[in-house]
């Protein structure tokens, strides 16, 4: 039995400690916003925050997540009031949308570390894969979210 703090709530999950966090979130806790993409930490669809840092949940085990704070897309803001979520909606960033929760989570972590990222900073930090090619929209949304956060 593992004890996980997810989105500021504590859960008991009956899984082996080497279970990928992604599967505990999706299969056991029914938090389906975190997507399965590749399973090898490459695409970023499964990005969550672990103690505020963007990580690929397919590569983090439940055992590694115990004692740490996990935030999923559902915990970023339930009402879409987070600046990144607002901008994503306002600028109509997604096409198919599959990768976008991971993109949003990676962006939120980036803006916490670097409130005014340059294009180069964005290119280095946002390594998520979008097969629809929304990278230009993502970059524009990140810059706009940074402006909104600065105004708050």
Secondary structure, DSSP 8 states (H G I E B T S, - for coil): -EEEEETTEEEEE-S-TTSBHHHIIIIIS--TTS--S-SSSSS-TTEEEETTEEEETTSSBHHHHTTSEEE-HHHH-TTS-SHHHHHHHHTT--SS-TTHHHHHHHHHHHHHH-TT--HHHHHHH-----TT--HHHHHHHHHHHHHHHHH-
